[in-house]
Amino acid sequence: MSVTYRVPDTLRPHPLNQQVYDTDRDADELAASIAAHGILTPLTIDQDGTILSGHRRWQAARAAGLATVPVVVRTVGDPLEAETVLLESNRQREKTYTERMREADQLTRIFAEEARRRMIAGKADPLATLPEGRPDEGFTRTKVAEAVGMKPRTYAKTKKVYDAANDVTAPEPIRAVAQQLMVALDAGETTPNAAEKALREAETRPEARSLMDFIAASWLTDPPAAQAASARLHALIPSLPESDLQVVFAFAANLEVRSHAVQAHLVASYHRQNKCSLAATAKAFGTDRPTVASLLAASPAAPSAEGASR
């Protein structure tokens, strides 16, 4: 491809570039360099003058007042091909995590459209298609992760934080936490693994506290519901920070004490009202005599030693 020269104002940026990349980063430094040395690498444009590669160089050239810029014209067949070229030309660019996730969004869309076109043409990739003909989303995620220069697990963790930061239906506190985490990721102040863990903690803490409130309110009135809530609370434990683990432990211990007190009250009331023996009371509650004796001793209205020994 031959290099020609164009007046900067006759070129126009591709709209996808602004959606994905932050073009103002280091803009002054780049403009100073171009003013001093010119543009060393030509811009890539399509046949209509839309920039496919070199948006920052183009902006810097305009800021530096260059009369012309070097360009290479690449003929593209359709908008999808132009978008693919634009993203591919930025593969080696230094990018923030946010920019990579924006790239991932666009690549997911492009790969899906390419797969649809192959399906229509009867050329579906067997590696990317499940036996029933549906696209393999796992294959696509791995392909996208590779395209944005991330390992699949790192990509998945980063995407979880990024999606939460941009989910307008998410609770505002969770969304705010995710947005702060993305800022920290972009600034190099945290890692995808630590950010994803922090998001999980932010998501599970309110749920854990809500579950504890529900269990405390329903453990006597609706034991099955309280038991189900307890199981869910138990499942959240690996995602809770250490400070919350202490709260849950204290809650469980307190609930156990309260449960024992209620059991003691019920057993003592039954034993006293029916004037029955320890064995009969144990049978009624499906337990043994030592347990009944212990519960009777713990009851505030414990029967006399003589009555309890019957």
C-alpha positions in Angstrom: 0.0 0.0 0.0 1.4 3.4 -1.0 1.6 6.4 1.3 -0.2 9.5 0.3 -0.9 12.8 2.1 -4.2 14.3 3.2 -5.3 17.5 4.9 -6.3 16.5 8.5 -9.7 18.2 8.3 -10.7 16.1 5.3 -10.5 13.0 7.5 -13.0 11.9 10.1 -12.7 9.7 13.1 -14.5 6.3 13.3 -17.3 6.5 15.9 -16.3 3.2 17.4 -12.9 4.6 18.4 -14.5 7.2 20.7 -16.8 4.5 22.2 -13.8 2.3 23.1 -10.7 4.3 23.7 -9.8 7.3 25.7 -8.1 9.5 23.1 -7.1 12.4 25.4 -4.5 10.4 27.4 -1.0 11.9 26.9 -2.4 14.1 24.1 -0.2 17.1 24.9 3.0 15.0 25.0 2.1 13.3 21.7 1.2 16.7 20.0 4.6 18.1 21.1 6.4 15.0 19.7 4.6 15.3 16.4 5.2 19.0 16.1 8.9 18.3 16.5 9.3 15.2 14.4 6.1 14.8 12.3 4.1 11.6 12.0 6.4 8.6 11.6 3.7 6.0 11.2 1.0 6.7 8.5 -2.6 6.7 9.5 -4.8 4.0 8.0 -8.1 5.2 6.5 -10.8 3.6 4.4 -11.8 4.6 0.9 -14.2 7.2 2.3 -11.6 9.0 4.5 -12.7 7.4 7.8 -9.8 6.8 10.1 -9.3 3.1 11.0 -5.9 3.5 12.8 -4.2 6.6 14.1 -6.9 8.6 15.8 -4.5 10.0 18.5 -1.9 10.8 15.8 -4.6 12.6 13.8 -5.7 14.6 16.8 -2.1 15.5 17.7 -1.4 16.6 14.1 -4.4 18.9 14.2 -3.3 20.3 17.6 0.3 20.8 16.2 -1.1 22.6 13.1 0.3 20.1 10.5 -0.9 21.0 7.0 -1.0 17.3 5.9 -0.7 13.8 7.4 0.6 10.6 5.8 -2.1 8.0 5.2 -2.5 4.5 3.8 -5.9 3.8 2.2 -7.3 0.4 3.0 -10.4 -0.8 1.1 -12.9 -2.4 3.4 -16.0 -4.3 2.3 -18.5 -3.4 5.0 -18.8 -1.7 8.4 -18.1 -4.9 10.3 -14.7 -5.3 8.5 -13.9 -1.6 9.3 -14.6 -2.2 13.0 -12.5 -5.3 13.0 -9.6 -3.5 11.4 -9.9 -0.6 13.9 -9.8 -3.0 16.9 -7.0 -5.1 15.5 -4.9 -2.0 14.8 -5.1 -1.2 18.5 -4.1 -4.7 19.7 -0.5 -3.6 20.8 -1.7 -0.3 22.3 -1.3 0.3 26.0 -4.8 0.2 27.3 -6.6 0.5 30.6 -8.8 -2.3 31.9 -11.9 -0.3 31.0 -10.7 0.1 27.4 -10.1 -3.7 27.2 -13.6 -4.4 28.5 -15.0 -2.0 25.9 -13.0 -3.8 23.3 -14.4 -7.1 24.6 -18.0 -5.8 24.3 -17.4 -4.9 20.6 -15.5 -8.1 19.8 -18.3 -10.2 21.3 -20.7 -8.5 19.1 -18.5 -8.8 16.0 -17.7 -12.5 16.6 -21.4 -13.2 17.1 -22.2 -11.5 13.8 -19.4 -13.3 12.0 -20.7 -16.6 13.4 -24.2 -15.8 12.2 -22.9 -15.1 8.7 -21.0 -18.4 8.6 -24.1 -20.2 9.8 -26.1 -18.6 6.9 -23.4 -19.6 4.5 -23.3 -23.1 5.9 -19.7 -22.7 7.1 -20.1 -22.8 10.9 -16.9 -23.5 12.8 -17.5 -26.9 14.5 -15.2 -25.8 17.4 -17.4 -22.8 18.1 -20.7 -24.6 17.8 -22.5 -27.0 20.2 -23.9 -30.2 18.7 -27.4 -28.7 18.6 -26.2 -25.9 16.5 -26.1 -23.2 19.2 -23.0 -21.0 19.5 -20.5 -22.1 22.3 -20.4 -19.1 24.6 -17.4 -20.5 26.4 -15.5 -20.7 23.2 -16.4 -17.1 22.4 -15.4 -15.8 25.8 -12.0 -17.5 25.5 -11.5 -16.1 22.0 -12.5 -12.6 23.3 -10.1 -12.9 26.3 -7.3 -13.8 24.0 -8.1 -10.9 21.7 -7.9 -8.3 24.5 -4.7 -9.8 25.8 -6.0 -11.4 29.0 -6.2 -14.9 30.5 -9.7 -16.3 30.6 -10.0 -16.3 34.4 -8.6 -12.8 34.6 -11.0 -11.6 31.9 -13.9 -13.2 33.7 -13.1 -11.5 37.0 -12.6 -8.1 35.3 -15.7 -8.5 33.3 -17.8 -9.1 36.4 -16.6 -5.9 37.9 -17.0 -4.0 34.6 -20.5 -5.3 34.1 -21.6 -4.3 37.6 -20.2 -0.8 37.1 -22.3 -0.4 34.0 -25.5 -2.2 35.1 -28.1 0.5 35.5 -30.4 -2.0 37.2 -27.9 -2.9 39.9 -28.4 -1.5 43.4 -26.7 2.0 43.5 -24.3 1.1 46.3 -23.1 -2.0 44.4 -22.7 -0.1 41.2 -20.8 2.7 43.0 -18.4 0.1 44.5 -17.9 -1.5 41.1 -17.2 1.9 39.5 -14.6 2.7 42.1 -13.0 -0.7 41.6 -12.7 0.0 37.8 -11.0 3.3 38.5 -8.6 1.5 40.8 -7.9 -1.1 38.2 -7.2 1.5 35.5 -4.9 3.3 37.9 -3.0 0.1 38.7 -4.0 0.3 42.4 -5.6 -3.1 42.5 -5.8 -6.4 40.6 -8.7 -8.1 38.8 -8.6 -10.9 41.5 -8.7 -8.4 44.4 -11.4 -6.3 42.7 -13.6 -9.2 42.0 -13.3 -10.4 45.6 -14.1 -6.9 46.9 -17.2 -6.8 44.6 -18.3 -10.2 45.9 -18.0 -8.9 49.5 -20.0 -5.8 48.7 -22.7 -7.9 47.1 -22.9 -10.5 49.9 -22.7 -8.3 52.9 -26.2 -6.8 52.6 -27.6 -10.2 51.7 -26.0 -11.8 54.7 -27.4 -9.2 57.1 -30.8 -9.5 55.5 -30.7 -13.2 56.0 -29.8 -12.9 59.6 -32.7 -10.5 60.2 -35.0 -13.0 58.5 -33.7 -16.0 60.4 -34.1 -14.1 63.7 -37.7 -13.2 62.9 -38.8 -16.6 61.5 -36.8 -19.3 63.4 -39.8 -19.9 65.6 -42.8 -18.9 63.4 -41.5 -20.6 60.2 -38.7 -23.1 60.9 -38.5 -24.4 57.3 -38.0 -20.9 55.9 -35.5 -20.1 58.6 -33.6 -23.3 57.8 -33.5 -22.5 54.1 -32.3 -19.0 54.9 -29.6 -20.5 57.1 -28.4 -22.7 54.3 -28.1 -19.6 52.0 -26.2 -17.8 54.7 -23.8 -20.7 55.1 -23.2 -20.6 51.3 -22.3 -16.9 51.5 -19.6 -17.4 54.2 -16.7 -17.9 51.7 -17.5 -14.6 50.2 -17.7 -12.6 53.4 -14.8 -10.5 54.8 -13.3 -11.5 58.1 -15.1 -8.8 60.1 -18.5 -10.1 58.8 -17.5 -13.7 59.7 -17.2 -12.6 63.3 -20.7 -11.0 63.1 -22.2 -14.2 61.7 -20.5 -16.3 64.3 -21.8 -14.2 67.1 -25.3 -14.2 65.5 -25.2 -18.1 65.3 -24.0 -18.4 68.8 -26.7 -16.1 70.1 -29.3 -17.9 68.1 -28.2 -21.2 69.6 -28.4 -19.8 73.1 -31.9 -18.5 72.4 -32.9 -21.8 70.9 -31.7 -23.7 74.0 -33.7 -21.3 76.2 -36.9 -21.8 74.2 -36.4 -25.6 74.2 -35.9 -25.5 78.0 -39.1 -23.4 78.4 -41.2 -25.8 76.2 -39.9 -28.9 77.9 -40.4 -27.4 81.4 -43.9 -26.3 80.5 -44.9 -29.7 79.1 -43.3 -31.5 82.1 -45.0 -29.3 84.6 -48.5 -29.1 83.0 -48.7 -32.9 82.4 -47.0 -33.9 85.7 -45.2 -36.7 83.8 -41.9 -38.4 84.3 -38.6 -37.6 82.6 -39.0 -40.6 80.4 -42.4 -39.6 79.3 -41.3 -36.1 78.6 -38.2 -37.4 76.7 -40.5 -39.6 74.6 -42.8 -36.7 73.8 -39.9 -34.5 72.5 -38.0 -37.4 70.8 -35.0 -37.1 73.0 -33.5 -38.8 76.1 -33.8 -38.4 79.8 -30.4 -36.6 80.4 -31.3 -34.0 77.8 -34.6 -33.4 79.4 -33.0 -33.1 82.8 -30.5 -30.6 81.4 -33.3 -28.5 79.8 -35.4 -28.6 83.0 -32.4 -27.3 85.0 -31.9 -24.5 82.5 -35.5 -23.4 82.5 -36.2 -20.2 84.5 -39.3 -22.0 85.9 -37.4 -25.2 86.6 -39.5 -27.8 88.6 -38.3 -28.9 92.0 -35.6 -31.5 92.3 -38.2 -34.0 93.5 -40.5 -33.4 90.6 -37.7 -33.4 88.0 -36.4 -36.8 89.2 -39.7 -38.6 88.5 
